[in-house]
Amino acid sequence: MAKTLCDWSRNKRRKKWDKYVRRVLPVQFICQKCGRAASDRKYLCRPESATPPSSS
Ligand SMILES: [Zn+2]
């Protein structure tokens, strides 16, 4: 039952804030569906690299 941060309820986030922050920082991925950020893609349901696209 590996839950993504996307599934975390507001209550759970508040109760386990330290854990939540440790999974978010340093931000490496952003969820395309929910807009959440995380340090690992496994914490998001639609992870996308948080690296800014290089402007060419
Ligand atoms: Zn998501």
N, CA, C, O and the ligand as a Tripos MOL2 file, in Angstrom:
@<TRIPOS>MOLECULE
protein
  225   223    57     0     0
PROTEIN
NO_CHARGES

@<TRIPOS>ATOM
      1 N           0.8290   -1.1880    0.0000 N.3       1 MET1
      2 CA          0.0000    0.0000    0.0000 C.3       1 MET1
      3 C           0.8720    1.2500    0.0000 C.2       1 MET1
      4 O           0.7790    2.1020    0.8840 O.2       1 MET1
      5 N           1.7090    1.3290   -1.0050 N.am      2 ALA2
      6 CA          2.5620    2.5150   -1.1380 C.3       2 ALA2
      7 C           1.7320    3.6630   -1.6590 C.2       2 ALA2
      8 O           1.3800    3.7110   -2.8370 O.2       2 ALA2
      9 N           1.4300    4.5670   -0.7900 N.am      3 LYS3
     10 CA          0.5910    5.6980   -1.1750 C.3       3 LYS3
     11 C           1.4510    6.8600   -1.6470 C.2       3 LYS3
     12 O           2.5110    7.1450   -1.0900 O.2       3 LYS3
     13 N           0.9780    7.5020   -2.6600 N.am      4 THR4
     14 CA          1.6790    8.6890   -3.1300 C.3       4 THR4
     15 C           1.2890    9.8800   -2.2630 C.2       4 THR4
     16 O           0.2800    9.8560   -1.5590 O.2       4 THR4
     17 N           2.0940   10.8960   -2.3310 N.am      5 LEU5
     18 CA          1.7490   12.1200   -1.5930 C.3       5 LEU5
     19 C           0.4450   12.6920   -2.1130 C.2       5 LEU5
     20 O          -0.2710   13.3920   -1.3970 O.2       5 LEU5
     21 N           0.1420   12.3840   -3.3770 N.am      6 CYS6
     22 CA         -1.1100   12.8640   -3.9720 C.3       6 CYS6
     23 C          -2.3140   12.3290   -3.2130 C.2       6 CYS6
     24 O          -3.3740   12.9540   -3.2000 O.2       6 CYS6
     25 N          -2.1510   11.1780   -2.5830 N.am      7 ASP7
     26 CA         -3.2680   10.5480   -1.8930 C.3       7 ASP7
     27 C          -3.4000   11.0110   -0.4500 C.2       7 ASP7
     28 O          -4.3940   10.7370    0.2210 O.2       7 ASP7
     29 N          -2.3880   11.7110    0.0040 N.am      8 TRP8
     30 CA         -2.4210   12.1340    1.4000 C.3       8 TRP8
     31 C          -3.5480   13.1350    1.6190 C.2       8 TRP8
     32 O          -3.7040   14.0900    0.8590 O.2       8 TRP8
     33 N          -4.3170   12.9070    2.6520 N.am      9 SER9
     34 CA         -5.3670   13.8500    3.0010 C.3       9 SER9
     35 C          -4.7510   15.0380    3.7380 C.2       9 SER9
     36 O          -3.6140   14.9830    4.2060 O.2       9 SER9
     37 N          -5.5280   16.1020    3.8250 N.am     10 ARG10
     38 CA         -5.0330   17.2720    4.5440 C.3      10 ARG10
     39 C          -4.7130   16.8990    5.9950 C.2      10 ARG10
     40 O          -3.7320   17.3720    6.5690 O.2      10 ARG10
     41 N          -5.5460   16.0550    6.5640 N.am     11 ASN11
     42 CA         -5.3230   15.6270    7.9390 C.3      11 ASN11
     43 C          -4.0170   14.8810    8.1000 C.2      11 ASN11
     44 O          -3.2410   15.1460    9.0170 O.2      11 ASN11
     45 N          -3.7790   13.9230    7.1730 N.am     12 LYS12
     46 CA         -2.5780   13.1120    7.2700 C.3      12 LYS12
     47 C          -1.3430   13.9860    7.1100 C.2      12 LYS12
     48 O          -0.3430   13.8120    7.8070 O.2      12 LYS12
     49 N          -1.4350   14.9380    6.1710 N.am     13 ARG13
     50 CA         -0.3060   15.8190    5.9370 C.3      13 ARG13
     51 C           0.0130   16.6220    7.2010 C.2      13 ARG13
     52 O           1.1750   16.8230    7.5560 O.2      13 ARG13
     53 N          -1.0300   17.0650    7.8540 N.am     14 ARG14
     54 CA         -0.8290   17.8670    9.0570 C.3      14 ARG14
     55 C          -0.2520   17.0240   10.1880 C.2      14 ARG14
     56 O           0.6110   17.4770   10.9400 O.2      14 ARG14
     57 N          -0.7430   15.7870   10.2980 N.am     15 LYS15
     58 CA         -0.2910   14.9210   11.3960 C.3      15 LYS15
     59 C           1.1410   14.4460   11.1860 C.2      15 LYS15
     60 O           1.9100   14.3050   12.1370 O.2      15 LYS15
     61 N           1.4830   14.2030    9.9350 N.am     16 LYS16
     62 CA          2.8160   13.6630    9.6300 C.3      16 LYS16
     63 C           3.6250   14.6750    8.8420 C.2      16 LYS16
     64 O           4.2610   14.3410    7.8420 O.2      16 LYS16
     65 N           3.5940   15.8880    9.2970 N.am     17 TRP17
     66 CA          4.2170   16.9830    8.5500 C.3      17 TRP17
     67 C           5.7030   16.7300    8.2920 C.2      17 TRP17
     68 O           6.1870   16.9370    7.1790 O.2      17 TRP17
     69 N           6.4320   16.2780    9.3330 N.am     18 ASP18
     70 CA          7.8710   16.0500    9.1670 C.3      18 ASP18
     71 C           8.1330   15.0470    8.0530 C.2      18 ASP18
     72 O           9.0080   15.2520    7.2110 O.2      18 ASP18
     73 N           7.3770   13.9750    8.0580 N.am     19 LYS19
     74 CA          7.5260   12.9450    7.0380 C.3      19 LYS19
     75 C           7.1980   13.5080    5.6570 C.2      19 LYS19
     76 O           7.8850   13.2280    4.6740 O.2      19 LYS19
     77 N           6.1580   14.2900    5.6090 N.am     20 TYR20
     78 CA          5.7390   14.8840    4.3430 C.3      20 TYR20
     79 C           6.8390   15.7690    3.7650 C.2      20 TYR20
     80 O           7.1740   15.6780    2.5840 O.2      20 TYR20
     81 N           7.3910   16.6210    4.6160 N.am     21 VAL21
     82 CA          8.4300   17.5520    4.1570 C.3      21 VAL21
     83 C           9.6570   16.7840    3.6780 C.2      21 VAL21
     84 O          10.2900   17.1600    2.6900 O.2      21 VAL21
     85 N           9.9850   15.7130    4.3810 N.am     22 ARG22
     86 CA         11.1620   14.9310    3.9740 C.3      22 ARG22
     87 C          10.9500   14.2860    2.6130 C.2      22 ARG22
     88 O          11.9200   14.0320    1.8980 O.2      22 ARG22
     89 N           9.7270   14.0210    2.2470 N.am     23 ARG23
     90 CA          9.4470   13.4130    0.9410 C.3      23 ARG23
     91 C           9.3480   14.4620   -0.1590 C.2      23 ARG23
     92 O           9.5120   14.1650   -1.3420 O.2      23 ARG23
     93 N           9.0800   15.6780    0.2520 N.am     24 VAL24
     94 CA          8.9340   16.7380   -0.7500 C.3      24 VAL24
     95 C          10.2930   17.3510   -1.0980 C.2      24 VAL24
     96 O          10.5660   17.6380   -2.2630 O.2      24 VAL24
     97 N          11.1290   17.5480   -0.1030 N.am     25 LEU25
     98 CA         12.4090   18.2260   -0.3130 C.3      25 LEU25
     99 C          13.5670   17.2520   -0.4480 C.2      25 LEU25
    100 O          13.5570   16.2350    0.2450 O.2      25 LEU25
    101 N          14.5480   17.4870   -1.2770 N.am     26 PRO26
    102 CA         14.5540   18.5480   -2.2810 C.3      26 PRO26
    103 C          13.6640   18.1810   -3.4680 C.2      26 PRO26
    104 O          13.6410   17.0300   -3.9020 O.2      26 PRO26
    105 N          12.9480   19.1450   -3.9770 N.am     27 VAL27
    106 CA         11.9860   18.8850   -5.0410 C.3      27 VAL27
    107 C          12.7010   18.4260   -6.3200 C.2      27 VAL27
    108 O          13.5670   19.1250   -6.8460 O.2      27 VAL27
    109 N          12.3280   17.2590   -6.7980 N.am     28 GLN28
    110 CA         12.8910   16.7440   -8.0420 C.3      28 GLN28
    111 C          11.8090   16.4850   -9.0810 C.2      28 GLN28
    112 O          12.0610   16.5150  -10.2860 O.2      28 GLN28
    113 N          10.6040   16.2330   -8.5920 N.am     29 PHE29
    114 CA          9.5090   15.9080   -9.4950 C.3      29 PHE29
    115 C           8.2570   16.6850   -9.1180 C.2      29 PHE29
    116 O           8.0510   17.0340   -7.9560 O.2      29 PHE29
    117 N           7.4370   16.9450  -10.1070 N.am     30 ILE30
    118 CA          6.1620   17.6020   -9.8790 C.3      30 ILE30
    119 C           5.0840   16.7420  -10.5190 C.2      30 ILE30
    120 O           5.2680   16.2340  -11.6250 O.2      30 ILE30
    121 N           3.9680   16.5760   -9.8370 N.am     31 CYS31
    122 CA          2.8880   15.7770  -10.3880 C.3      31 CYS31
    123 C           2.1270   16.5780  -11.4410 C.2      31 CYS31
    124 O           1.6400   17.6770  -11.1740 O.2      31 CYS31
    125 N           2.0350   16.0200  -12.6170 N.am     32 GLN32
    126 CA          1.3420   16.7110  -13.7030 C.3      32 GLN32
    127 C          -0.1510   16.7900  -13.4440 C.2      32 GLN32
    128 O          -0.8270   17.6980  -13.9290 O.2      32 GLN32
    129 N          -0.6570   15.8490  -12.6890 N.am     33 LYS33
    130 CA         -2.0970   15.8000  -12.4600 C.3      33 LYS33
    131 C          -2.4990   16.6910  -11.2980 C.2      33 LYS33
    132 O          -3.4810   17.4290  -11.3840 O.2      33 LYS33
    133 N          -1.7290   16.6210  -10.1970 N.am     34 CYS34
    134 CA         -2.1440   17.3010   -8.9740 C.3      34 CYS34
    135 C          -1.3400   18.5620   -8.6870 C.2      34 CYS34
    136 O          -1.7670   19.4000   -7.8920 O.2      34 CYS34
    137 N          -0.1810   18.7070   -9.3240 N.am     35 GLY35
    138 CA          0.6290   19.8850   -9.0820 C.3      35 GLY35
    139 C           1.4690   19.7780   -7.8230 C.2      35 GLY35
    140 O           2.0730   20.7600   -7.3940 O.2      35 GLY35
    141 N           1.5130   18.5960   -7.2280 N.am     36 ARG36
    142 CA          2.3220   18.4330   -6.0280 C.3      36 ARG36
    143 C           3.7870   18.2140   -6.4000 C.2      36 ARG36
    144 O           4.1090   17.8000   -7.5130 O.2      36 ARG36
    145 N           4.6550   18.4990   -5.4510 N.am     37 ALA37
    146 CA          6.0760   18.3120   -5.6640 C.3      37 ALA37
    147 C           6.5960   17.2340   -4.7170 C.2      37 ALA37
    148 O           6.0480   17.0160   -3.6360 O.2      37 ALA37
    149 N           7.6780   16.5570   -5.1510 N.am     38 ALA38
    150 CA          8.2600   15.5120   -4.3180 C.3      38 ALA38
    151 C           9.7150   15.2910   -4.6970 C.2      38 ALA38
    152 O          10.1660   15.6980   -5.7680 O.2      38 ALA38
    153 N          10.4400   14.6350   -3.7940 N.am     39 SER39
    154 CA         11.8520   14.3630   -4.0350 C.3      39 SER39
    155 C          12.0380   13.0920   -4.8550 C.2      39 SER39
    156 O          13.1150   12.8620   -5.4040 O.2      39 SER39
    157 N          11.0010   12.2670   -4.9430 N.am     40 ASP40
    158 CA         11.1060   11.0150   -5.6780 C.3      40 ASP40
    159 C           9.8260   10.7860   -6.4650 C.2      40 ASP40
    160 O           8.7300   11.0800   -5.9880 O.2      40 ASP40
    161 N           9.9750   10.2610   -7.6710 N.am     41 ARG41
    162 CA          8.8080   10.0960   -8.5370 C.3      41 ARG41
    163 C           7.8000    9.1090   -7.9740 C.2      41 ARG41
    164 O           6.6250    9.1440   -8.3380 O.2      41 ARG41
    165 N           8.2530    8.2260   -7.0880 N.am     42 LYS42
    166 CA          7.3480    7.2140   -6.5510 C.3      42 LYS42
    167 C           6.3190    7.8250   -5.6040 C.2      42 LYS42
    168 O           5.3490    7.1640   -5.2330 O.2      42 LYS42
    169 N           6.5220    9.0730   -5.2140 N.am     43 TYR43
    170 CA          5.5820    9.7180   -4.3070 C.3      43 TYR43
    171 C           4.4580   10.4290   -5.0480 C.2      43 TYR43
    172 O           3.5490   10.9790   -4.4250 O.2      43 TYR43
    173 N           4.5190   10.4190   -6.3920 N.am     44 LEU44
    174 CA          3.5250   11.1440   -7.1710 C.3      44 LEU44
    175 C           2.7890   10.1960   -8.1120 C.2      44 LEU44
    176 O           3.3290    9.1620   -8.5050 O.2      44 LEU44
    177 N           1.5480   10.5520   -8.4730 N.am     45 CYS45
    178 CA          0.7780    9.6760   -9.3530 C.3      45 CYS45
    179 C           1.1040    9.9400  -10.8270 C.2      45 CYS45
    180 O           1.0050    9.0300  -11.6510 O.2      45 CYS45
    181 N           1.4940   11.1840  -11.1690 N.am     46 ARG46
    182 CA          1.9040   11.4990  -12.5360 C.3      46 ARG46
    183 C           3.1800   12.3200  -12.5190 C.2      46 ARG46
    184 O           3.1720   13.4970  -12.8810 O.2      46 ARG46
    185 N           4.2950   11.6940  -12.0940 N.am     47 PRO47
    186 CA          5.5320   12.4560  -11.9050 C.3      47 PRO47
    187 C           6.1120   12.9780  -13.1970 C.2      47 PRO47
    188 O           6.1150   12.3010  -14.2250 O.2      47 PRO47
    189 N           6.5950   14.1850  -13.1170 N.am     48 GLU48
    190 CA          7.3070   14.8010  -14.2420 C.3      48 GLU48
    191 C           8.5100   15.5190  -13.6580 C.2      48 GLU48
    192 O           8.4150   16.1380  -12.5980 O.2      48 GLU48
    193 N           9.6380   15.4380  -14.3430 N.am     49 SER49
    194 CA         10.8590   16.0560  -13.8380 C.3      49 SER49
    195 C          10.6390   17.5350  -13.5580 C.2      49 SER49
    196 O          10.0310   18.2460  -14.3590 O.2      49 SER49
    197 N          11.1410   17.9920  -12.4080 N.am     50 ALA50
    198 CA         10.9420   19.3760  -12.0310 C.3      50 ALA50
    199 C          12.0170   20.2760  -12.6300 C.2      50 ALA50
    200 O          12.0210   21.4850  -12.3980 O.2      50 ALA50
    201 N          12.9240   19.6860  -13.3970 N.am     51 THR51
    202 CA         13.9520   20.5000  -14.0350 C.3      51 THR51
    203 C          13.3180   21.4400  -15.0510 C.2      51 THR51
    204 O          12.5600   21.0040  -15.9170 O.2      51 THR51
    205 N          13.6200   22.7030  -14.9480 N.am     52 PRO52
    206 CA         13.0330   23.6460  -15.9010 C.3      52 PRO52
    207 C          13.4810   23.3130  -17.3180 C.2      52 PRO52
    208 O          14.6530   23.0130  -17.5400 O.2      52 PRO52
    209 N          12.5800   23.3620  -18.2580 N.am     53 PRO53
    210 CA         12.9460   23.1070  -19.6470 C.3      53 PRO53
    211 C          13.9510   24.1490  -20.1120 C.2      53 PRO53
    212 O          13.7990   25.3450  -19.8620 O.2      53 PRO53
    213 N          14.9600   23.6750  -20.7820 N.am     54 SER54
    214 CA         15.9640   24.6240  -21.2650 C.3      54 SER54
    215 C          15.4120   25.3900  -22.4520 C.2      54 SER54
    216 O          14.8810   24.8080  -23.3980 O.2      54 SER54
    217 N          15.5440   26.6840  -22.3850 N.am     55 SER55
    218 CA         15.0620   27.4950  -23.4880 C.3      55 SER55
    219 C          16.1040   27.5070  -24.6010 C.2      55 SER55
    220 O          17.2620   27.8640  -24.3820 O.2      55 SER55
    221 N          15.6860   27.1200  -25.7690 N.am     56 SER56
    222 CA         16.6280   27.0210  -26.8750 C.3      56 SER56
    223 C          16.4520   28.1680  -27.8620 C.2      56 SER56
    224 O          17.1700   28.2400  -28.8600 O.2      56 SER56
    225 ZN         -0.6540   13.3760   -8.3840 Zn       57 ZN57
@<TRIPOS>BOND
     1     1     2 1
     2     2     3 1
     3     3     4 2
     4     3     5 am
     5     5     6 1
     6     6     7 1
     7     7     8 2
     8     7     9 am
     9     9    10 1
    10    10    11 1
    11    11    12 2
    12    11    13 am
    13    13    14 1
    14    14    15 1
    15    15    16 2
    16    15    17 am
    17    17    18 1
    18    18    19 1
    19    19    20 2
    20    19    21 am
    21    21    22 1
    22    22    23 1
    23    23    24 2
    24    23    25 am
    25    25    26 1
    26    26    27 1
    27    27    28 2
    28    27    29 am
    29    29    30 1
    30    30    31 1
    31    31    32 2
    32    31    33 am
    33    33    34 1
    34    34    35 1
    35    35    36 2
    36    35    37 am
    37    37    38 1
    38    38    39 1
    39    39    40 2
    40    39    41 am
    41    41    42 1
    42    42    43 1
    43    43    44 2
    44    43    45 am
    45    45    46 1
    46    46    47 1
    47    47    48 2
    48    47    49 am
    49    49    50 1
    50    50    51 1
    51    51    52 2
    52    51    53 am
    53    53    54 1
    54    54    55 1
    55    55    56 2
    56    55    57 am
    57    57    58 1
    58    58    59 1
    59    59    60 2
    60    59    61 am
    61    61    62 1
    62    62    63 1
    63    63    64 2
    64    63    65 am
    65    65    66 1
    66    66    67 1
    67    67    68 2
    68    67    69 am
    69    69    70 1
    70    70    71 1
    71    71    72 2
    72    71    73 am
    73    73    74 1
    74    74    75 1
    75    75    76 2
    76    75    77 am
    77    77    78 1
    78    78    79 1
    79    79    80 2
    80    79    81 am
    81    81    82 1
    82    82    83 1
    83    83    84 2
    84    83    85 am
    85    85    86 1
    86    86    87 1
    87    87    88 2
    88    87    89 am
    89    89    90 1
    90    90    91 1
    91    91    92 2
    92    91    93 am
    93    93    94 1
    94    94    95 1
    95    95    96 2
    96    95    97 am
    97    97    98 1
    98    98    99 1
    99    99   100 2
   100    99   101 am
   101   101   102 1
   102   102   103 1
   103   103   104 2
   104   103   105 am
   105   105   106 1
   106   106   107 1
   107   107   108 2
   108   107   109 am
   109   109   110 1
   110   110   111 1
   111   111   112 2
   112   111   113 am
   113   113   114 1
   114   114   115 1
   115   115   116 2
   116   115   117 am
   117   117   118 1
   118   118   119 1
   119   119   120 2
   120   119   121 am
   121   121   122 1
   122   122   123 1
   123   123   124 2
   124   123   125 am
   125   125   126 1
   126   126   127 1
   127   127   128 2
   128   127   129 am
   129   129   130 1
   130   130   131 1
   131   131   132 2
   132   131   133 am
   133   133   134 1
   134   134   135 1
   135   135   136 2
   136   135   137 am
   137   137   138 1
   138   138   139 1
   139   139   140 2
   140   139   141 am
   141   141   142 1
   142   142   143 1
   143   143   144 2
   144   143   145 am
   145   145   146 1
   146   146   147 1
   147   147   148 2
   148   147   149 am
   149   149   150 1
   150   150   151 1
   151   151   152 2
   152   151   153 am
   153   153   154 1
   154   154   155 1
   155   155   156 2
   156   155   157 am
   157   157   158 1
   158   158   159 1
   159   159   160 2
   160   159   161 am
   161   161   162 1
   162   162   163 1
   163   163   164 2
   164   163   165 am
   165   165   166 1
   166   166   167 1
   167   167   168 2
   168   167   169 am
   169   169   170 1
   170   170   171 1
   171   171   172 2
   172   171   173 am
   173   173   174 1
   174   174   175 1
   175   175   176 2
   176   175   177 am
   177   177   178 1
   178   178   179 1
   179   179   180 2
   180   179   181 am
   181   181   182 1
   182   182   183 1
   183   183   184 2
   184   183   185 am
   185   185   186 1
   186   186   187 1
   187   187   188 2
   188   187   189 am
   189   189   190 1
   190   190   191 1
   191   191   192 2
   192   191   193 am
   193   193   194 1
   194   194   195 1
   195   195   196 2
   196   195   197 am
   197   197   198 1
   198   198   199 1
   199   199   200 2
   200   199   201 am
   201   201   202 1
   202   202   203 1
   203   203   204 2
   204   203   205 am
   205   205   206 1
   206   206   207 1
   207   207   208 2
   208   207   209 am
   209   209   210 1
   210   210   211 1
   211   211   212 2
   212   211   213 am
   213   213   214 1
   214   214   215 1
   215   215   216 2
   216   215   217 am
   217   217   218 1
   218   218   219 1
   219   219   220 2
   220   219   221 am
   221   221   222 1
   222   222   223 1
   223   223   224 2
@<TRIPOS>SUBSTRUCTURE
     1 MET1         2 RESIDUE 1 A MET
     2 ALA2         6 RESIDUE 1 A ALA
     3 LYS3        10 RESIDUE 1 A LYS
     4 THR4        14 RESIDUE 1 A THR
     5 LEU5        18 RESIDUE 1 A LEU
     6 CYS6        22 RESIDUE 1 A CYS
     7 ASP7        26 RESIDUE 1 A ASP
     8 TRP8        30 RESIDUE 1 A TRP
     9 SER9        34 RESIDUE 1 A SER
    10 ARG10       38 RESIDUE 1 A ARG
    11 ASN11       42 RESIDUE 1 A ASN
    12 LYS12       46 RESIDUE 1 A LYS
    13 ARG13       50 RESIDUE 1 A ARG
    14 ARG14       54 RESIDUE 1 A ARG
    15 LYS15       58 RESIDUE 1 A LYS
    16 LYS16       62 RESIDUE 1 A LYS
    17 TRP17       66 RESIDUE 1 A TRP
    18 ASP18       70 RESIDUE 1 A ASP
    19 LYS19       74 RESIDUE 1 A LYS
    20 TYR20       78 RESIDUE 1 A TYR
    21 VAL21       82 RESIDUE 1 A VAL
    22 ARG22       86 RESIDUE 1 A ARG
    23 ARG23       90 RESIDUE 1 A ARG
    24 VAL24       94 RESIDUE 1 A VAL
    25 LEU25       98 RESIDUE 1 A LEU
    26 PRO26      102 RESIDUE 1 A PRO
    27 VAL27      106 RESIDUE 1 A VAL
    28 GLN28      110 RESIDUE 1 A GLN
    29 PHE29      114 RESIDUE 1 A PHE
    30 ILE30      118 RESIDUE 1 A ILE
    31 CYS31      122 RESIDUE 1 A CYS
    32 GLN32      126 RESIDUE 1 A GLN
    33 LYS33      130 RESIDUE 1 A LYS
    34 CYS34      134 RESIDUE 1 A CYS
    35 GLY35      138 RESIDUE 1 A GLY
    36 ARG36      142 RESIDUE 1 A ARG
    37 ALA37      146 RESIDUE 1 A ALA
    38 ALA38      150 RESIDUE 1 A ALA
    39 SER39      154 RESIDUE 1 A SER
    40 ASP40      158 RESIDUE 1 A ASP
    41 ARG41      162 RESIDUE 1 A ARG
    42 LYS42      166 RESIDUE 1 A LYS
    43 TYR43      170 RESIDUE 1 A TYR
    44 LEU44      174 RESIDUE 1 A LEU
    45 CYS45      178 RESIDUE 1 A CYS
    46 ARG46      182 RESIDUE 1 A ARG
    47 PRO47      186 RESIDUE 1 A PRO
    48 GLU48      190 RESIDUE 1 A GLU
    49 SER49      194 RESIDUE 1 A SER
    50 ALA50      198 RESIDUE 1 A ALA
    51 THR51      202 RESIDUE 1 A THR
    52 PRO52      206 RESIDUE 1 A PRO
    53 PRO53      210 RESIDUE 1 A PRO
    54 SER54      214 RESIDUE 1 A SER
    55 SER55      218 RESIDUE 1 A SER
    56 SER56      222 RESIDUE 1 A SER
    57 ZN57       225 GROUP 0 **** ****
